[in-house]
Amino acid sequence: GNDAVIVVLLDKGADVNAQGGKYGNALQAASYGGHEQIVKLLLDKGADAHAQGGEYGNPFNSAAYSGHLRVLELLMS
């Protein structure tokens, strides 16, 4: 699924903290969607949990706004 695509992109040199789009970056988009495995993967690959940008400002706000408490816990760990 999406996990495999993300791994391939990151292994090919994609910037894990690239900015753009409605959610600002991939970690914010995954946080908003409640995609726990993708959040873990992005964090393991060096995604910045405090990166600013996008509609919700940062991954914490994205997860909180959409009610994904487990994602918030992942971001805080």
C-alpha positions in Angstrom: 0.0 0.0 0.0 1.0 3.6 0.7 3.8 2.5 3.1 5.7 0.7 0.3 5.4 3.7 -2.0 6.6 6.1 0.7 9.6 3.8 1.5 10.6 3.7 -2.2 10.3 7.5 -2.5 12.4 8.1 0.6 15.0 5.5 -0.5 15.3 7.3 -3.8 16.1 10.6 -2.1 12.7 12.3 -1.6 12.8 15.0 1.2 10.9 13.7 4.2 10.3 17.3 5.2 9.3 18.7 1.8 6.8 21.5 2.1 3.7 21.9 -0.1 0.0 21.2 -0.5 -3.0 21.7 1.8 -1.4 19.9 4.8 2.1 21.5 4.5 4.1 18.2 4.4 3.7 14.4 4.4 3.8 14.1 8.2 0.9 16.6 8.6 -1.2 14.8 6.0 -0.6 11.4 7.6 -1.4 12.9 11.0 -4.6 14.5 9.8 -5.7 11.2 8.2 -4.8 9.1 11.3 -2.4 6.9 9.4 -0.4 5.6 12.3 2.0 3.3 10.4 2.9 6.1 8.0 3.4 8.6 10.8 5.8 6.1 12.5 7.6 5.5 9.2 8.0 9.2 8.5 9.2 9.9 12.0 11.7 7.0 11.7 13.0 8.6 8.5 13.6 11.9 10.2 10.4 13.9 9.6 10.2 17.0 11.8 7.2 16.7 14.1 7.5 20.5 14.8 7.6 21.6 11.1 5.2 24.6 10.5 3.0 25.1 7.5 -0.2 24.0 5.9 -3.8 24.5 6.9 -3.4 23.2 10.5 0.0 24.7 11.3 1.8 21.5 12.4 1.4 17.8 12.7 0.1 18.1 16.3 -2.7 20.4 15.3 -3.5 18.2 12.3 -3.9 15.1 14.5 -5.8 16.9 17.2 -8.2 18.6 14.8 -9.1 15.3 13.3 -9.3 13.5 16.7 -6.5 11.0 16.2 -5.2 10.7 19.8 -2.9 7.7 19.0 -1.1 9.8 16.4 -0.7 12.6 18.9 1.0 10.1 21.2 3.3 9.0 18.4 4.2 12.6 17.7 5.0 13.3 21.3 7.1 10.2 21.8 
